[in-house]
Amino acid sequence: MRAVGTVLALVVLATVVATGARRWRIPAPSLLVIAGLAVALVPGTPALHIAPQTIGLVVLPPLLYASAEELSLRDLRTVWRPVTLLAFGLVLASAAAVAALAGVLTPLDGAMAFVLGAVLASTDPVAVTALGRRLSLPGRVQVLVQAESLFNDATSLVLFKVALSFAVASGAVGWGTAGGEFVLLAGGGSLIGAAVAGLVVLIRRRTADPVLETVIALATPYGAYLLAESVHASGVTAVVVAGVLLGGSGHRLSDARIRLQVGAVYAVVVFGLESVVFSIVGLELPTLVRALPGGSGLWPLQAAGLAAALIVMRSLWMLPLSAAVDPGRSRPSIPVAGVLTWAGTRGVMPLAAALSIPLAADDGRTLPGRALVLVLTTAVVVFTLIVQGLSLAGVVNRSGLAVEPEHTLREEAQARQALARAGLAHLAQVEDLESVPEPVLDRTRRILRARLDHAQEQAEEPSPEGTPLLAAYRGLRREVIAVQSAELRRLYDQHRVSDATRRALQHDLDLEEAGMGAG
C-alpha cells in the first residue's frame, strides 16, 4: 500500500511540475529532477529505494519504444556511419576516460572505476528524447543525437558486464568472451526485435478494433524486452529495433481513428512514466548520499570532474564528425559540434545499471565502493539533466542551428497545398467517370479549394500565429463546434438521444476540432 501511495504522490508531483514546465518553457525532465531533489531534502521524507528490475522491466520498454518510433528509418540511413562510430568508439573512449579519472580522483579501485566508466559511457535515449522534443533542431542533427542514444546501449552493456566481472568474479571475463557476449546482446536483440515487429505487423493487418490495437501497442515493447532477456540478449536493443521498424510502417497498418486512440493512450503512458522516473532520479540522490561511508565528502567535486571529462571527451569526438551532419560541408562545424556535445545527457539507463551492481562479490566479501559508484552515477545524471538540460535551448539558439518557425510553417503549408491539389485532381477523375452524385462532388471540391486557399496564403506570408484568415476560420469553427457540443448535451439531458449516440457524435466533433490543429 505504501508503494502505491508513493507512486500516486509522484504522479501528482510530476503533473504539477510538468504543467509549470510548459508554462515557463522549461524542459520538464530538468524541472522534475529539481522537484525530486527538493522533496527528498524536506525533513521527514522517507527514503526511496527502487529495485533495478522495476526500472528495467516496467519503465524502460515503453519509453524506449516511444523514442524509437519517433526515429525515421529513412533519416537513420543518412547518419548510420557517424552513429556507428559514436556507438562504438565514443562509448569505449568515454568509459576509459572516466575509469582513468575516477582512479585518480576517488578511492575506487581499478575494477570499480572501470564499472563506473562503463555505467556512464553511453547517453540515455529517454533523457535525450524528452529534452529534445521541444527543440527546433535541424533534422539530421536531431536524428544523429537520438539514434546515437538508442544504439549505443549494446556496447555500454557489454562493457558493464565485463567490468562487473572484474569487480565481483573470481575469474574475470576475457575480451574474447566479451566479443561473443556483444554478438549475442546486439545481434540477438536485433533479430528478436525484427521478429517481434514482423509478428506485430501480421497481427495488426488482421485487426481493426481500436481497443485491441491499443493493447498490442502497449504489449509490444514488453514482449520484445522479455523475449530478448529470456535468451540473454539485449532487451533494450530488441525494443529499439522493433520500435524503429514499426514506427516506419505503423501508418500503413491502421486507420485514422485507431491512430488517434493509440497515440492518445501512449502519450498518457509516456508522460506518466517519464514524469515518475525523472522525479525518482532527484529523490534517489539524497538517499544514496546518506548511505555513503565516512570520508566520502568530496563526492560533489568528483562528480563534477567526471561530468566535465564526459563533456570534453564528447566534444573531441563530435568536432570531426560534425562535418557528416551537413553533406555539403567538408570541414567540421563548431556550432554543430557544440550542440551535439551539449545534447549528450545521461539519464535513466545509467541509474538502472548502477542500481543492479550486486552488494557482494562471488566470494562473499562486501563489494567496496558500490555506494560511491551509485552516488557518483546519480550525481552525474542529475548534473547533465539540470545543467545541460536547462541550457540546451540557449545553446541551440546561439548556435544559429535552430529551425525558424516560419520555415516550418512554410514547409507545412506547401505540403497542404500539394495534398489539396492531389485531392482536386482525383475529384476531376471521379467527375469524368460520373460515378458520384454532383452535390457530393461539389461539397468535397469546395472544402478542398478552401483548404488550398488557406495553405497558399500561409505559404506566402507565414507567421507563428497563423494568417488572419486561417485564424478567423479556426476561431469561428471552434465556436460552431462548441455550440454543437452544447446542443448535443441539451438533447441528451432531455432524453432525446441515447448515450451511445451522444458519445459517437461527440467523438466526431472532437475529431473535427483536433483536425484543425493548434490555433
N, C-alpha and C positions, 0 to 999 in steps of 0.2 A: 504493500500500500504506500509505503514511504517513497519507493522508486517511482510509482505512478504520479504521486504528488510533485516530486521533483521535476519530472518531465513536463507536467502541466504548467508548473511555475516557469520553467524555461521557455515554453511556448508563449506564455503570456508576456514574459520579459522580451522575448525576441520580436513579438508582434509590435509592441510599443516602440522598441528601438528601431525596427525596420521602418515603421511609419515616420519616425523622426528623421531617419536617414534619407528617405525620399524627399521630405520637405526641405531639409537643409542641403540636399545634393551631396551627401557624404556616402562613400561606399559602405554598404550595410555590414559586410564582414568586419571591417575595421571598427565600426561603432559597436558591434556585438561583442568583440573581444574586449574592448574597453569597459563595456557594461558588465561583462562577466568578471573582469578584474575588480571592478568597483564593488560588486555584490560579494565576492569572495573576501574582500578586506573588511566588510562590515562585521563587527564583533558578534559572535554567536552564530554565524553562518556555519552550518555543518560541513564537514569535509566531504569532498566529492571524489568518489573512486569509480572509475569507468573501466570495465573489462575490455581488453583489446578486441575480443571476439565480438563485442557489441558494436564497436565502430566498424570492424572489418566486415561483418555479416549484415548488419541492419542498415547502416548509414551509407557506406561507400558504394554498393552496387547501383542503387537508383541515381545517385548523384553523378557517378562516372558515366552511366548510361545516358543521362540527360546531356552531359557535356559532350559525349561522343556523337550524339545525334545532331548536335549543332555544327559539327565539323563536316564541311563539304568534301566528299570524296574527290570531286573534280579539282578543288583547290588544293587538296592534300598532294595530288600528283605533281603540282608545281613546286612544292617545297620539300619533297621527300629526301633530297640529298642533304641539305643542312639539318633537317630533323634527325636523320640517321647519325650524322656526325655529333650532334648535341646529345642524342640519347645514349651514345656510347662514350665518345671522347670526353665531353664535359662532365658527365657523371663520374667517370673514373678520375679525372683531374680534380674535381671538387672533393671527392672522398679522400684522395691523397693529401690535398692541401689542408683540409680540416683535421685529418688524423695527425699530420705533422705539427700543425699549430697547437692542437689540443695536447699533444705530448709535451710541448714547451710551456703552455700557459696553465695547464691543470695538473693535478696529481694523478690523473688517469694513467694506467699502464698502457703499453703499446696495443694490446689486444682490445681493450675497451675504447681507446682513442680511435682505433680502426672501426669499431662498431658505431661510434658517434659519427665518424665521417661518412659511413655508408648510409646511416639514417638520414643525414642532412644533404646527401648528394643530389637528390632529384627535386625538381619543382613539383608543386602539387596541382593536379588538374582541377580539383574542386575550388581551391582558392583562386587560381588563375582565371577560371571561367566566371566565378562570381564577381571578381574585381573588374574584369574586362568587359562585362556585359553592357555597361553604360558608357564605355569609351568609344570615341569615333575614330578608331584606328583604321588605316588602310587595310584592305582585305588580306594581302599577303603577310603583313606584319601580324595581324590577329591570328591567321591560320598557323603561322610558324610558332608563335608562343603557345597556342592551345595544343597543337599537335605534339610539340616537344614535351609538354607536361603530361600528355596522355600516353606517350610511347616510351618514356624513359623508366617506367616502373620495373620492367623485367630486369634491366641492368642493375638498378639500385637494389632490387630484391635479392638477386644473386649475390651481390656484394655483401648485403646484410647477412645472408645465411653463411657465407664464407667467414665473415668477421666474427659472427656469433660462435661459429665452430671453434675458432682460435681461443675465444674467451671462455667457453663452457666445456668443451670436449677435451678428453684426454689425448685423443689423436686428431690433429687438425685436418681439415679437408684440403686437399691439394688443388692447384689451379686446373689440372686436367679434369678432376671431378667437377670443379666449378663450371668448366665449359660444357660438360654434359648436362649439368643442372640448368644452365642457361637455355640450352636447346629444349629441354623438357618444359621449362617455365614459359618461355616466349613462344616456341613453336607449338607446344601442346595447347597453350592458351589460345593461340591464334586459330588453330584448327577447330577447337571446340567452339570458339566464338562464331566462326564461319558456319559450322554445322548447326548451331542453335539459330542463327539468323536464317539459314535455309529452311529449317523446320517451321519457324515462325511465319515465314513467307507463305509456305504451303497451307498453314492453318488459316492465316488471315485472308487468303484468297477465297476461302470457303466460308467465311464468316461475315455477316452483315449486321450483327447485333452490337450496338454501342457498348452495352454492359460487358459482353464477352471480350470485345476489343480492348476495353479499359483493363480488364483483368489480365489479358495477355500482355499488355504493355507493362503492367506492374510486375508480372511474374517473370518476364524475360530476363532482366538483369540478375535477379536472384537465381534463376535456373542456370544461367551461364556461369555465374560465380561458383555455385555449389558443385556443379558438374566438373568444372576445371579443378577446383580444390580437392575433390574426391580422388582424382588421379594424380595429385601432387603437381599439377600445372598451375600457371598463374591465373587466378580468378579475375584479377584486375584486367589482365590482357584480354581474357575472354570477353569480359563485359565491354571493353573498349572496342574490340573488333566487331562484336555483334551490334553495338550502337552505331558505329560508322556505317556498316553495311545497310542496316535497316533505316538509318536516317536518310540515306540517299535514295531509297526506294519506297519509303513509307507513304509518300503522297500518291503513289500508284496503287496502293493496296486498300484504300478506304475512301469513303466519300466525305463531303464537307461536314455533314452532321457528326460523323464519328470523329473526325479530326478535331472539331471544336470541343467535343466532350473529353476526349483523351488529353488534349492539350490543357484543358482547364484542370482536370484531375492531377495531371503531372505537375502543373505549376504550383498547386497547393502542396503536393508531396515534397517537391524540391525546396519550396520556401520553408516548410516546417523543418526538414532535415538540416538544411543549411543554417537556419537560424539557431537550432539547438546545438549543432556541432561547433559552430564558431563561438557560441556562448560558453560551451564546455572548455574550449581552449583557454579562455580567460579565467574560468573558475578553477582549472586544474593547477595553474602556476603557483598561487599561494599555498595550496595544499602540499604540493611537491617540495616547495622551499622549506616548509616546516619539518619535513621528514629528512632534510639534509643532516649529515653528521657534523659535529663541530669542526671548525676550521675551514668551512666552505664559504666564507663571507664574500669572497671575491667573484662569485658566480656572475653578477651583472657585468663586470668588466670582461670576464672570459667570454660570455655570450656575445657581447658587443664586438669583441675581436673576431670571433668565429663568423658572425654575420658579415662583418667587413671583409673578411677573407673570401667568403662566398661571392660577394658583390664584385670584388676585384677579379677573381678567377673568371666569373661570368663575363665581365667586360672584356677581358683579354681574348675570350673566345668569340664574343659577339662582334667585335670590331671587324675582323677579316670576313666573317660570314654575312655582315650587313650588306655587302655588295650583291649577294644572292637574292635579296628581297626585291630589288629593282632590276629586272632583266636588262634595261638599257644602261645600267651603271657598271662601270668597270672598276671603280675604286671604292673602298669602304666609306660608309657614311657615318659620321659621328652622331648626328641626331637619331638615326635608326638604331645604331648600336646602344645609345643611351636608353631609348625606350625599351628595347629588347632586354637590356640588363636589368632595368628597374622593374620590369614586369615579372621577373623570376621569383615569385613569392613561394614560401613554404607554407604548409597548412596541415590538413587533417591526416594525410597519409604518413608523414614522418612521426606524428604523435602516436598513431596506432602502432607503428613499427617499434618505437621506443617502449611503449607500454607492454609489448609482447616479449621483451627481454626477460628471461627467467630469473627467479630470485637466487638460485643456487646453481653451481656448476655440477657436472655429471658426478664428480667425486664427493658431493655433499657439502663442499665448502661454500660459504656465502660469497656471492659474486661481488667483488669490490668495485665501487664506482657506479653501480647501477643507478642509485638515487641522483648522483650528479649528472649522469647522461640524460636522465629524464628531465631534470631541471634545465639543463643547457638546451636540449632539444625544444622544450616548450618555450623557453625564453627567446630563442631564435625565431620560432614560429610567430610568437607574439610581436617581436620586433618587425619582422617583414610585413605582417598584416597591418600593423598600426603605422609604422614609419613609411614603408613603401606604398602601402595601400592608400593612405591619406594623401600622399603627394604624387601618386601616379598620374592623376588627371592633369596636374600642373606641369609635370614633365612632358606629357604628350602635347599639351597646348604650347609650351615653349619650344618644343622641337620643330614645330611647323608641320608635323605629320597629320595632325587631326583633320579628318574629313569635314569640310564645311557643310552645315545643314542645307545650304542652297544646292550643293552638289547632289546630296541625297534626294532632296525633293524633286530636282530636275530629272534625275535618273528614274525615280518612281513615276513622275508624270509622263515621261516618254514611254515607259513600259505600259502605262494605262492607255496611252494613245494607240500603241500597237495592238493591245488587246481589243480595244473598241473597234478599230479598223478591221481586225480579223473577224469579229462578230458581225459587222455590217457586210463584209464580203460573203460570209456564209448565208446571211439573210437574202442577199441578192441571188445566190444559187437556189435557195429554197423557193424564192418567189418565182423563178423561172420554171420550176417544176410544178408550181401551183398545187402543192401538197398540203399547205397550211392555210387556214382562213385568213383573209386580208386583215380583219381587225386585230388578230393576234400578231401578224407581221408588223402592222403599223405601230402597235403599242410597244413591241420589243425594239423596233427601229428608233422610236422617239427616245426611249431610255438610253440606248447606246449612243445616239447623237448628243444627248445632254452630257453624258459622261465624257465623250470626246471633246466637247467644247470646254468643259471644266479642265480636262487634262491639258489641252492646248494653252489655255490661259495660265495654268500653273507652270507649264514648261517655259513660257516666255518670261514671266516675272515671278520666279519662286521666292517665297519668304517663309521663315519658320512658322509664322502664324497662319499661313494659307492665304489664298486670294480672297478678296471681299465677297465675290460671287459664290465661291465654294463655301466660305464660312457662313454666309447668309443661308445658303441652301441647307447646309447641315443643321444650322440652328432651327430653321423652320421645320425641317423634317423631324428633328428631335421633339419639337413642340407637338407636332401632329402625333408622333408615337406616344408621347406622354398622355395626350388626350384620349387616344385609342386605348391605352392601358387603363386609364381611369374608367372609361366606358365599359371595358371588359370586366373590371371589378364590380361596377354597378350592376351589370347583367347577372354576374354570379351571386352577388348579395341578394338580388331579387329572385333568385332561384329560376332564372330564365335559361341558364346554360349549366351543364354539368361540370364537375371539377375536371374531368378528363378533357372536355372541350376548352375550358379556361386555360389549362396547362399547355395544351397544344397551340392555341392561338397566342398565348404569351410567349411561348418559345419562338414562334415565328417573328413576333415583334422584337424580341431580344436579338435574334439573328440579324434582322434588318438594321437595328441600331448598331450592333457590333460591326457590321459590314461597312459602315461609314467611316470607321477608324476614329482616331482622336481628333478633337476639334472644338 
